[in-house]
């Protein structure tokens, strides 16, 4: 027990060291931009100051696109929303990171110790694998959507085995307040339902407690995510997801995407498993094959196969052969069933622990090798610390550039609600974070009519460039002022020497929608042809951007 406690305390120390750059650097830290700084962190701030935290299901937030649906910003019963309402942005981010990673460590440790790798003999592997899992570079706003799965599975298995207590139901009650059903737990809970059904078909009885526990957690999620439920079931207004088309890949690209996902993973559920976890898993499979351990290690083999099947399913979801079905059943376009691959972090790291055990049982030298693989995986994940991975990206302070945008606000000299802006070459989330009312946005859920109206502004630019045309028309989550010249580049820093040439925007539509100013990261050489005049150029040492403020004529 003392050895186990020392290992746990040491793991928590390692986790503290990993998190320390965030807490020390705060706004000077480097963190993920994609689906983080460019979106969620700004949304939390907009929501917190909107006065619509508890707005009804038909409420709108006027700061974005002349009234983005309140439901687009998720439930007010999510703890992460309140962290950003109560604390400064980076303190909220730090607390969220710490909470998620600690729960991830505890959850996988309890799961392995109780159900998959029991026994004091395996203490090092239990703690080491759990620490590695807690260090994975998960998508920050996903919270416990994937990293909370081990703790939930631990509770479900306790209940399934007839050992459920109050603490298991407390776990199932609390997780929905810090996780998303569409970003992980829909797929996890449906997998639990399949697990229950397989038990029934195998003659293990109906196990109503297990079934009720699955239904109970599902109901808690439905209550917490009531806005999502309402939008999905009762909203009649067409939204941007109604033009989301995923079934477009030929078979050869499906095969390539399967292998890519299997080896490298996905940006929203990064497991960093290709260098050490995958080789040790294949080594373990070799021992299972050579020593005919199929029966003894059937769980490991099942997870090995499931891991590949999840990658296959992820890639196959984008196969163009689905097209006839998506046309017949529209929900197959609006709901992303490919996300069953969000189960992979759980599957991969349980499989990793079992692989280490199998290898360890092959002799003393192999046991040492297994431990080294666990240590090397932890060291590798340390190299994936945000401060290392994103060191060439702007810091949080440089990205949101509050000082620079305060100057722009002061220069314009009007109440921000009295005029609208849009951005070129930078994310509109930056202006939103600084209180500006924007016609552009990054959101997966907004009125389809608005998308069509906004498209008229950039219609000529989209016609010039097939990539951005397809990106906007077949998805449209980024409702940006796209240009043929910049394409999908919207991080143009102040040291750029480029100029925007031959720009063709419909500024008449821009004006009709309430637009008065364009915040451009580059000078526009033919601004007058676009009925724009350069008002002033803004630059700051604390900003990653130089802003050319253009006003409509």
C-alpha positions in Angstrom: 0.0 0.0 0.0 2.9 2.4 0.8 4.4 1.7 -2.6 1.1 2.3 -4.3 0.6 5.6 -2.4 4.1 6.7 -3.3 3.4 6.0 -7.0 0.1 7.9 -6.9 1.7 10.9 -5.2 4.6 10.9 -7.6 2.1 10.8 -10.6 0.2 13.7 -9.1 3.5 15.6 -8.8 4.3 14.9 -12.5 0.8 16.1 -13.4 1.4 19.3 -11.4 4.7 19.9 -13.2 2.9 19.4 -16.5 0.2 22.0 -15.6 2.6 24.5 -14.1 3.4 26.5 -17.2 -0.3 27.4 -17.6 -0.6 28.6 -14.0 2.7 30.5 -14.0 2.4 32.1 -17.4 -1.4 32.8 -17.5 -2.0 35.2 -20.5 1.6 34.7 -21.6 1.0 31.0 -22.1 0.8 29.4 -25.5 -2.3 27.3 -26.0 -4.2 25.7 -28.8 -5.8 28.1 -31.3 -8.0 25.7 -33.4 -11.4 25.1 -31.8 -10.2 26.9 -28.7 -8.9 30.5 -28.8 -10.6 31.0 -32.2 -14.0 29.9 -30.8 -14.9 28.4 -27.5 -13.0 30.8 -25.2 -14.5 33.8 -26.9 -18.0 32.2 -26.8 -17.8 31.7 -23.0 -16.9 35.4 -22.6 -19.6 36.6 -24.9 -22.2 34.4 -23.1 -21.1 35.6 -19.7 -21.6 39.2 -20.5 -24.7 38.8 -22.7 -27.3 38.7 -19.9 -28.7 35.6 -21.6 -27.0 32.9 -19.5 -30.5 31.7 -18.5 -32.2 33.0 -21.7 -35.1 30.9 -22.9 -34.8 28.4 -25.8 -35.8 31.0 -28.4 -33.5 33.8 -27.0 -30.7 35.3 -29.2 -27.4 37.0 -28.4 -27.3 40.1 -30.5 -23.5 40.6 -30.4 -23.0 37.9 -33.1 -24.5 37.7 -36.6 -27.3 40.1 -35.7 -28.6 37.6 -33.2 -27.0 34.1 -32.8 -29.4 31.6 -31.1 -28.7 31.3 -27.4 -28.9 27.5 -27.8 -25.8 27.7 -30.0 -23.7 28.4 -26.9 -24.8 25.3 -25.0 -26.3 24.7 -21.6 -25.9 27.0 -18.6 -25.7 23.9 -16.4 -22.2 23.1 -17.6 -19.6 23.9 -15.0 -17.1 25.1 -17.7 -19.5 28.0 -18.6 -19.5 29.1 -15.0 -15.7 28.8 -14.7 -15.4 31.4 -17.4 -18.1 33.6 -15.9 -16.5 33.5 -12.4 -12.8 33.7 -13.3 -10.5 35.5 -15.8 -10.1 33.6 -19.0 -6.8 31.9 -18.3 -7.5 31.1 -14.7 -10.7 29.4 -15.9 -8.7 27.6 -18.5 -6.1 26.4 -16.0 -8.8 25.2 -13.5 -10.5 23.3 -16.3 -7.3 21.7 -17.4 -6.4 20.6 -13.9 -9.9 19.3 -13.1 -10.2 17.3 -16.3 -6.7 15.7 -16.0 -7.1 14.8 -12.3 -10.4 13.1 -13.0 -8.9 11.3 -16.0 -6.1 10.0 -13.8 -8.3 8.9 -11.0 -10.9 7.4 -13.4 -8.5 5.2 -15.3 -6.6 4.2 -12.2 -9.8 3.0 -10.4 -11.0 1.2 -13.6 -7.7 -0.7 -14.1 -7.2 -1.5 -10.4 -10.8 -2.8 -10.0 -11.7 -4.4 -13.4 -8.9 -4.7 -15.9 -5.6 -5.0 -14.1 -6.3 -6.0 -10.5 -3.6 -6.9 -8.0 -0.7 -5.1 -6.2 1.7 -6.7 -8.7 0.5 -4.3 -11.4 0.6 -1.0 -9.3 3.3 0.6 -11.6 1.4 -0.2 -14.7 -1.9 0.9 -13.2 -0.5 4.3 -12.2 1.8 4.7 -15.2 -0.9 4.1 -17.8 -3.4 6.3 -15.9 -0.8 9.1 -15.7 -0.2 8.8 -19.5 -3.9 8.9 -20.2 -4.2 12.1 -18.1 -1.5 13.8 -20.0 -3.0 13.3 -23.4 -3.6 16.6 -25.4 -7.4 16.4 -25.3 -9.6 19.1 -26.8 -10.0 21.6 -24.0 -13.7 22.4 -24.3 -14.5 18.7 -24.5 -13.9 18.6 -20.7 -14.7 15.1 -19.5 -16.4 14.1 -22.8 -13.7 11.5 -23.5 -11.4 11.7 -20.4 -14.3 11.1 -18.1 -15.2 7.8 -19.8 -13.0 5.6 -17.6 -14.6 6.9 -14.4 -18.1 6.3 -15.9 -17.1 2.8 -17.0 -15.8 2.0 -13.6 -19.1 3.0 -12.1 -21.1 1.1 -14.7 -19.1 -2.1 -14.2 -19.5 -1.9 -10.5 -23.3 -1.7 -11.0 -23.3 -4.4 -13.6 -21.4 -6.7 -11.2 -23.9 -6.1 -8.4 -21.4 -4.0 -6.4 -22.9 -0.6 -7.1 -23.0 1.9 -4.2 -24.0 5.5 -3.8 -20.6 6.7 -5.0 -21.2 5.0 -8.4 -24.5 6.9 -8.9 -22.9 10.1 -7.7 -20.3 9.7 -10.5 -23.0 9.1 -13.1 -24.9 12.1 -11.8 -22.0 14.6 -11.8 -20.1 13.8 -15.0 -22.9 15.2 -17.2 -22.3 18.6 -15.7 -18.8 18.6 -17.0 -19.1 16.7 -20.3 -20.9 16.9 -23.6 -23.2 14.2 -24.9 -22.6 15.0 -28.6 -18.8 15.2 -28.1 -18.4 11.8 -26.4 -21.1 10.4 -24.1 -23.8 9.7 -26.7 -21.4 7.2 -28.2 -20.3 5.9 -24.8 -23.8 5.4 -23.5 -25.0 3.7 -26.7 -22.0 1.4 -26.4 -23.1 0.7 -22.8 -26.5 -0.2 -24.2 -25.0 -2.6 -26.7 -22.9 -4.1 -23.8 -26.1 -4.7 -21.8 -27.8 -6.2 -24.8 -24.9 -8.6 -25.5 -25.1 -9.7 -21.8 -28.8 -10.5 -22.3 -28.2 -12.4 -25.6 -25.4 -14.4 -23.9 -27.9 -15.5 -21.2 -26.6 -13.5 -18.3 -30.0 -12.2 -17.5 -31.7 -8.8 -17.8 -29.6 -7.1 -15.1 -32.2 -4.3 -14.7 -29.9 -2.3 -12.4 -27.3 -2.0 -15.1 -30.0 -1.0 -17.7 -31.5 1.5 -15.3 -28.1 3.1 -14.5 -27.5 3.6 -18.3 -31.0 5.2 -18.6 -30.4 7.3 -15.5 -27.2 8.8 -16.8 -28.8 9.4 -20.2 -31.7 11.2 -18.5 -29.3 13.4 -16.6 -27.6 14.3 -19.8 -30.9 15.1 -21.5 -31.8 17.4 -18.6 -28.5 19.2 -18.6 -28.4 19.5 -22.4 -32.1 20.5 -22.7 -31.2 23.3 -25.2 -29.6 20.7 -27.5 -32.6 18.4 -27.1 -35.0 21.2 -27.9 -33.1 22.4 -31.0 -32.8 18.9 -32.3 -36.4 17.8 -31.7 -38.5 20.9 -31.8 -36.8 23.7 -33.7 -38.3 24.2 -37.2 -35.9 26.9 -38.5 -33.3 25.5 -40.9 -29.8 25.9 -39.5 -26.3 25.8 -41.0 -26.0 22.1 -40.2 -28.7 21.4 -42.8 -26.1 22.1 -45.4 -23.4 19.9 -43.9 -22.4 17.2 -46.4 -19.9 14.5 -45.3 -20.3 11.6 -47.7 -17.8 12.7 -50.4 -14.7 10.4 -50.2 -13.9 7.7 -52.8 -13.0 4.3 -51.4 -9.2 4.7 -51.8 -9.3 7.9 -49.6 -11.4 6.0 -47.0 -8.7 3.4 -46.8 -6.0 6.1 -46.4 -8.0 8.0 -43.8 -8.6 4.7 -41.8 -4.8 4.1 -41.6 -4.1 7.8 -40.8 -6.6 7.8 -38.0 -5.4 4.4 -36.7 -1.8 5.5 -36.4 -2.1 9.3 -35.8 -5.5 9.7 -34.2 -7.7 12.8 -34.5 -7.2 16.4 -33.4 -10.2 16.3 -31.0 -9.1 13.1 -29.3 -5.4 13.0 -29.5 -3.9 9.9 -27.9 -0.3 10.2 -29.2 -0.2 6.4 -29.4 1.8 5.8 -32.7 5.4 5.8 -31.4 5.2 3.6 -28.2 1.7 2.3 -27.6 1.2 0.8 -31.0 4.5 -1.1 -31.1 4.0 -2.6 -27.6 0.4 -3.5 -28.6 1.7 -5.5 -31.6 4.4 -7.1 -29.5 1.7 -8.2 -27.0 -0.4 -9.5 -29.9 2.6 -11.5 -31.1 2.9 -13.2 -27.7 -0.8 -13.9 -27.7 -0.5 -15.5 -31.1 2.7 -17.4 -30.6 1.7 -18.8 -27.2 -1.9 -19.3 -28.1 -3.2 -17.1 -25.3 -6.4 -16.2 -27.2 -8.7 -17.4 -24.4 -6.7 -15.9 -21.5 -6.3 -12.6 -23.3 -9.6 -12.3 -25.1 -10.3 -8.9 -23.7 -7.0 -7.5 -25.0 -7.7 -9.1 -28.4 -11.2 -7.6 -28.4 -9.9 -4.1 -27.7 -7.2 -4.5 -30.3 -9.8 -5.3 -33.0 -12.2 -2.6 -31.7 -9.5 0.0 -31.9 -9.1 -0.7 -35.6 -12.8 -0.9 -36.3 -13.4 2.5 -34.7 -10.9 4.0 -37.1 -12.5 2.2 -40.0 -15.9 3.4 -39.0 -14.6 7.0 -38.6 -13.2 7.0 -42.1 -16.1 5.0 -43.7 -18.6 7.6 -42.5 -17.2 10.0 -45.1 -17.5 7.4 -47.9 -19.6 8.8 -50.8 -21.5 5.5 -50.9 -23.6 6.9 -48.0 -25.0 9.6 -50.2 -28.3 7.8 -51.1 -29.0 7.2 -47.4 -28.1 10.8 -46.4 -30.5 12.1 -48.9 -33.3 9.9 -47.6 -32.5 10.3 -43.9 -31.4 13.9 -43.3 -30.4 13.3 -39.7 -27.4 11.4 -41.0 -26.0 14.7 -42.3 -26.9 16.8 -39.3 -25.6 14.4 -36.7 -21.9 13.2 -36.8 -22.0 9.5 -36.2 -18.3 9.3 -37.1 -17.7 10.3 -33.5 -17.9 6.8 -32.3 -14.1 7.0 -32.7 -14.2 9.3 -29.6 -14.2 6.0 -27.7 -10.7 5.3 -28.9 -8.8 7.1 -26.0 -10.5 4.8 -23.6 -10.0 1.7 -25.8 -6.3 2.5 -26.6 -5.2 3.2 -23.0 -6.9 0.1 -21.5 -5.4 -1.9 -24.3 -2.0 -0.3 -23.5 -2.3 -1.4 -19.9 -3.2 -4.9 -20.9 -0.4 -5.1 -23.5 2.1 -4.0 -20.8 0.8 -6.8 -18.6 1.1 -9.4 -21.3 4.6 -8.4 -22.2 5.6 -8.3 -18.5 4.6 -11.9 -18.0 7.1 -13.0 -20.6 10.1 -12.8 -18.2 12.2 -10.4 -16.1 13.7 -8.5 -19.1 10.4 -8.1 -20.8 8.9 -6.8 -17.5 11.6 -4.1 -17.5 10.8 -3.4 -21.2 7.1 -2.9 -20.4 7.9 -0.4 -17.6 10.2 1.5 -20.0 7.5 1.7 -22.6 5.1 3.3 -20.0 7.8 5.7 -18.9 8.7 6.6 -22.5 5.0 7.3 -23.3 4.8 9.7 -20.4 8.0 11.5 -21.5 6.6 11.7 -25.0 3.4 13.2 -23.8 5.4 15.8 -21.8 6.8 16.9 -25.2 3.2 17.5 -26.3 2.7 20.1 -23.6 0.9 23.1 -25.1 3.9 25.4 -24.2 6.1 23.3 -26.5 3.7 22.4 -29.3 2.3 25.9 -29.7 5.4 27.9 -29.0 5.3 29.5 -32.4 1.7 30.5 -32.1 0.7 33.8 -30.5 0.3 33.8 -26.7 -3.2 34.3 -25.3 -2.5 37.9 -24.7 -1.1 38.4 -28.2 -4.0 36.6 -29.8 -6.8 38.5 -28.1 -4.9 41.8 -28.3 -7.1 43.6 -25.8 -5.0 46.7 -25.7 -5.0 47.1 -29.5 -8.8 46.5 -29.8 -9.4 49.0 -27.0 -7.7 51.6 -29.1 -9.9 50.7 -32.1 -13.0 50.9 -30.0 -11.9 54.3 -28.6 -11.1 55.6 -32.1 -14.5 54.6 -33.5 -16.1 56.4 -30.6 -19.5 54.8 -30.7 -21.3 52.3 -28.5 -20.2 48.9 -29.8 -23.8 47.8 -30.2 -24.4 50.6 -32.7 -22.2 49.3 -35.5 -21.1 45.9 -36.9 -17.7 44.8 -38.0 -16.2 41.8 -39.9 -12.6 40.6 -40.1 -10.3 39.6 -42.9 -7.1 37.6 -42.2 -7.9 37.1 -38.5 -10.5 35.1 -36.6 -13.7 37.0 -35.8 -13.5 35.5 -32.3 -10.9 38.1 -31.5 -13.3 41.0 -32.2 -16.1 39.2 -30.3 -13.8 38.6 -27.3 -13.2 42.4 -27.2 -16.9 43.2 -27.2 -17.4 44.1 -30.9 -20.6 43.1 -32.7 -19.7 41.0 -35.6 -21.4 39.9 -38.8 -18.9 37.0 -39.1 -18.6 34.0 -36.8 -17.4 30.5 -36.2 -20.3 28.4 -35.1 -21.8 25.1 -36.0 -25.3 26.1 -35.3 -26.8 29.3 -36.8 -29.7 30.1 -39.1 -29.3 28.8 -42.6 -30.9 32.0 -44.0 -28.1 34.0 -42.4 -25.5 31.9 -44.1 -27.1 32.4 -47.5 -27.4 36.2 -46.9 -23.7 36.4 -45.8 -22.6 34.4 -48.8 -23.7 37.2 -51.1 -20.9 39.4 -49.5 -18.2 36.9 -50.6 -19.9 35.3 -53.6 -17.4 36.5 -56.2 -14.4 35.5 -54.0 -15.9 32.0 -53.5 -16.4 31.7 -57.3 -12.7 32.2 -57.8 -11.6 29.5 -55.4 -13.0 25.9 -55.3 -11.5 25.1 -51.9 -13.1 27.9 -50.0 -16.3 27.6 -52.0 -16.7 23.9 -51.0 -15.6 24.7 -47.4 -18.3 27.4 -47.0 -21.1 25.8 -49.0 -20.8 22.2 -47.7 -20.1 23.1 -44.1 -20.2 26.9 -43.3 -19.3 26.6 -39.7 -16.7 29.3 -40.4 -18.9 32.1 -41.6 -15.9 34.3 -42.5 -15.1 36.9 -45.2 -13.1 34.4 -47.3 -10.9 35.7 -50.1 -9.4 33.9 -53.0 -6.0 35.2 -52.2 -5.9 34.1 -48.6 -8.0 30.9 -48.9 -8.3 29.3 -45.5 -5.6 31.4 -43.8 -6.9 33.6 -41.1 -3.9 34.1 -38.8 -2.0 36.8 -40.7 0.5 38.3 -38.3 1.7 41.9 -38.2 5.1 41.1 -39.7 3.5 40.0 -43.0 4.5 42.0 -46.1 1.6 40.8 -48.2 -1.2 43.0 -49.6 -4.8 42.0 -50.5 -5.2 42.5 -54.3 -8.1 42.2 -56.6 -10.6 41.8 -53.7 -14.2 41.7 -54.8 -16.7 42.0 -51.9 -20.4 43.0 -52.1 -20.2 45.8 -49.6 -23.8 46.8 -50.4 -25.0 43.6 -48.8 -22.5 44.2 -46.0 -24.1 47.6 -45.4 -27.6 46.1 -45.6 -26.7 43.6 -42.8 -25.5 46.5 -40.6 -21.8 46.3 -41.4 -19.8 49.5 -41.2 -16.2 48.5 -40.5 -13.8 45.8 -41.7 -10.8 44.8 -39.6 -8.2 43.6 -42.0 -4.9 42.0 -41.2 -3.5 43.2 -44.5 -3.8 46.4 -46.6 -6.4 46.3 -49.4 -4.9 47.7 -52.6 -8.3 48.2 -54.3 -10.3 49.3 -51.3 -12.1 52.1 -53.2 -13.4 49.6 -55.8 -15.0 47.8 -52.8 -16.5 51.1 -51.5 -14.1 51.0 -48.5 -11.8 53.7 -47.2 -8.8 53.2 -44.9 -9.6 54.9 -41.6 -6.5 54.1 -39.5 -3.8 51.5 -39.0 -3.4 50.0 -35.5 -0.4 48.2 -34.1 0.8 47.2 -30.6 3.8 45.4 -29.2 1.4 43.2 -27.2 -0.6 42.2 -30.3 0.2 39.5 -32.9 -1.8 41.6 -35.4 -1.6 44.9 -37.3 -5.2 46.0 -38.0 -6.1 48.1 -41.0 -9.5 49.6 -40.1 -11.6 50.1 -43.2 -14.9 52.0 -43.2 -17.6 51.6 -45.8 -18.3 54.6 -48.0 
